[in-house]
Amino acid sequence: MSTDTVPNQPPTNRLVLSRAEAWVVHHVVLAHLLDEDADADEQPWWALEAAEKLEGDDARFTAFEAWRLRCALLDYAGEDGTPDADVALSVAIVDRIEREFDGPPAALC
C-alpha cells in the first residue's frame, strides 16, 4: 500500500483498476452526478473528484473518497437490473478498497 502525504491534506492510496472496473466506477459516479432527484446545489463532491481522477489517470483516493465509492458500488451491485458482470466488478473493487484503505471513516459510520 503506497500512500502520499502533502501537508494539510489527507494521505491517498492509488486504486488500481482494470479498464472494465474503471468503466463501472465511471458509470456509478456519473449516475450520482446526474441524479435528477438530487438537489442541484448539492452535487456529490466525492463523485466529481472520482470522475476527475479517473479521467486524469490518477486514481489516488483518500480513505473517505474510497469508502464513499465503496458505498455507491455496493448500492449499484444490489440494484435490480445491474448486469452480472458489473456486479462482479463492483464486488472486486469493494474487496480491494476494504483491503487497501484504512476505514471506514467516522463520517460514514
DRENTORVO-398368 format. One record per residue (C-alpha): residue in one letter; x, y, z; residue number from 1. Coordinates in steps of 0.001 Angstrom, whole numbers, plus 500000, padded with zeros to 6 digits. Layout:
<r=A | X=X | Y=Y | Z=Z | k=NUM>
...
# end
This chain:
<r=M | X=500000 | Y=500000 | Z=500000 | k=1>
<r=S | X=501620 | Y=503217 | Z=498889 | k=2>
<r=T | X=500497 | Y=506480 | Z=500357 | k=3>
<r=D | X=501469 | Y=510033 | Z=499568 | k=4>
<r=T | X=501208 | Y=512816 | Z=502082 | k=5>
<r=V | X=501028 | Y=516514 | Z=501388 | k=6>
<r=P | X=500981 | Y=518963 | Z=504288 | k=7>
<r=N | X=497399 | Y=519778 | Z=505370 | k=8>
<r=Q | X=495928 | Y=517105 | Z=503091 | k=9>
<r=P | X=494886 | Y=513572 | Z=503969 | k=10>
<r=P | X=497017 | Y=510707 | Z=502641 | k=11>
<r=T | X=495954 | Y=508997 | Z=499443 | k=12>
<r=N | X=496299 | Y=505497 | Z=498029 | k=13>
<r=R | X=496286 | Y=504557 | Z=494383 | k=14>
<r=L | X=493309 | Y=502380 | Z=493497 | k=15>
<r=V | X=494462 | Y=500220 | Z=490598 | k=16>
<r=L | X=491541 | Y=499481 | Z=488282 | k=17>
<r=S | X=491271 | Y=497381 | Z=485162 | k=18>
<r=R | X=489692 | Y=499067 | Z=482175 | k=19>
<r=A | X=486378 | Y=497287 | Z=482857 | k=20>
<r=E | X=486495 | Y=498278 | Z=486545 | k=21>
<r=A | X=487209 | Y=501888 | Z=485618 | k=22>
<r=W | X=484120 | Y=501884 | Z=483376 | k=23>
<r=V | X=481955 | Y=500581 | Z=486231 | k=24>
<r=V | X=483307 | Y=503247 | Z=488593 | k=25>
<r=H | X=482762 | Y=505880 | Z=485912 | k=26>
<r=H | X=479167 | Y=504691 | Z=485430 | k=27>
<r=V | X=478468 | Y=504785 | Z=489182 | k=28>
<r=V | X=479925 | Y=508249 | Z=489779 | k=29>
<r=L | X=478259 | Y=509648 | Z=486661 | k=30>
<r=A | X=474906 | Y=508310 | Z=487860 | k=31>
<r=H | X=475412 | Y=510192 | Z=491143 | k=32>
<r=L | X=476392 | Y=513381 | Z=489329 | k=33>
<r=L | X=473379 | Y=513234 | Z=487011 | k=34>
<r=D | X=470850 | Y=512126 | Z=489639 | k=35>
<r=E | X=467692 | Y=514064 | Z=488806 | k=36>
<r=D | X=466286 | Y=513505 | Z=492302 | k=37>
<r=A | X=469269 | Y=515152 | Z=493999 | k=38>
<r=D | X=469332 | Y=518818 | Z=494964 | k=39>
<r=A | X=471040 | Y=520724 | Z=492133 | k=40>
<r=D | X=473025 | Y=522776 | Z=494654 | k=41>
<r=E | X=474374 | Y=519698 | Z=496404 | k=42>
<r=Q | X=476226 | Y=517766 | Z=493732 | k=43>
<r=P | X=478195 | Y=514971 | Z=495430 | k=44>
<r=W | X=481750 | Y=516293 | Z=495598 | k=45>
<r=W | X=483181 | Y=512804 | Z=496096 | k=46>
<r=A | X=481686 | Y=511674 | Z=492755 | k=47>
<r=L | X=483078 | Y=514724 | Z=490962 | k=48>
<r=E | X=486520 | Y=514102 | Z=492483 | k=49>
<r=A | X=486408 | Y=510430 | Z=491465 | k=50>
<r=A | X=485408 | Y=511290 | Z=487889 | k=51>
<r=E | X=488224 | Y=513833 | Z=487601 | k=52>
<r=K | X=490753 | Y=511355 | Z=488968 | k=53>
<r=L | X=489664 | Y=508631 | Z=486564 | k=54>
<r=E | X=489761 | Y=510969 | Z=483580 | k=55>
<r=G | X=493166 | Y=512264 | Z=484636 | k=56>
<r=D | X=494640 | Y=508771 | Z=485069 | k=57>
<r=D | X=495483 | Y=509491 | Z=488709 | k=58>
<r=A | X=493221 | Y=507218 | Z=490692 | k=59>
<r=R | X=494558 | Y=508297 | Z=494106 | k=60>
<r=F | X=491794 | Y=508418 | Z=496665 | k=61>
<r=T | X=491609 | Y=509497 | Z=500266 | k=62>
<r=A | X=490140 | Y=506932 | Z=502651 | k=63>
<r=F | X=486891 | Y=508926 | Z=502770 | k=64>
<r=E | X=486611 | Y=509042 | Z=498967 | k=65>
<r=A | X=487371 | Y=505334 | Z=498635 | k=66>
<r=W | X=484860 | Y=504307 | Z=501285 | k=67>
<r=R | X=482203 | Y=506608 | Z=499814 | k=68>
<r=L | X=482843 | Y=504997 | Z=496443 | k=69>
<r=R | X=482545 | Y=501615 | Z=498167 | k=70>
<r=C | X=479062 | Y=502546 | Z=499416 | k=71>
<r=A | X=477987 | Y=503621 | Z=495920 | k=72>
<r=L | X=479362 | Y=500443 | Z=494336 | k=73>
<r=L | X=477521 | Y=498269 | Z=496857 | k=74>
<r=D | X=474289 | Y=500141 | Z=496132 | k=75>
<r=Y | X=474807 | Y=499679 | Z=492399 | k=76>
<r=A | X=475637 | Y=495978 | Z=492763 | k=77>
<r=G | X=472440 | Y=495488 | Z=494774 | k=78>
<r=E | X=470123 | Y=497181 | Z=492275 | k=79>
<r=D | X=467736 | Y=495103 | Z=490202 | k=80>
<r=G | X=468859 | Y=495127 | Z=486605 | k=81>
<r=T | X=472570 | Y=495616 | Z=487254 | k=82>
<r=P | X=474380 | Y=493310 | Z=484808 | k=83>
<r=D | X=476046 | Y=490303 | Z=486444 | k=84>
<r=A | X=479419 | Y=491353 | Z=485046 | k=85>
<r=D | X=479064 | Y=494797 | Z=486669 | k=86>
<r=V | X=478079 | Y=493187 | Z=489976 | k=87>
<r=A | X=481215 | Y=491030 | Z=489909 | k=88>
<r=L | X=483419 | Y=494007 | Z=489033 | k=89>
<r=S | X=481817 | Y=496161 | Z=491738 | k=90>
<r=V | X=482373 | Y=493466 | Z=494361 | k=91>
<r=A | X=486010 | Y=493086 | Z=493283 | k=92>
<r=I | X=486591 | Y=496834 | Z=493674 | k=93>
<r=V | X=484822 | Y=496850 | Z=497051 | k=94>
<r=D | X=487039 | Y=493982 | Z=498249 | k=95>
<r=R | X=490141 | Y=495888 | Z=497132 | k=96>
<r=I | X=489020 | Y=499062 | Z=498914 | k=97>
<r=E | X=488420 | Y=497097 | Z=502119 | k=98>
<r=R | X=491926 | Y=495588 | Z=501914 | k=99>
<r=E | X=493898 | Y=498635 | Z=500840 | k=100>
<r=F | X=492333 | Y=501575 | Z=502653 | k=101>
<r=D | X=492048 | Y=502447 | Z=506313 | k=102>
<r=G | X=488499 | Y=502881 | Z=507309 | k=103>
<r=P | X=485717 | Y=503312 | Z=507301 | k=104>
<r=P | X=485994 | Y=506980 | Z=508275 | k=105>
<r=A | X=483846 | Y=508047 | Z=511222 | k=106>
<r=A | X=481896 | Y=510410 | Z=508950 | k=107>
<r=L | X=480490 | Y=507406 | Z=507076 | k=108>
<r=C | X=479566 | Y=505355 | Z=510135 | k=109>
# end
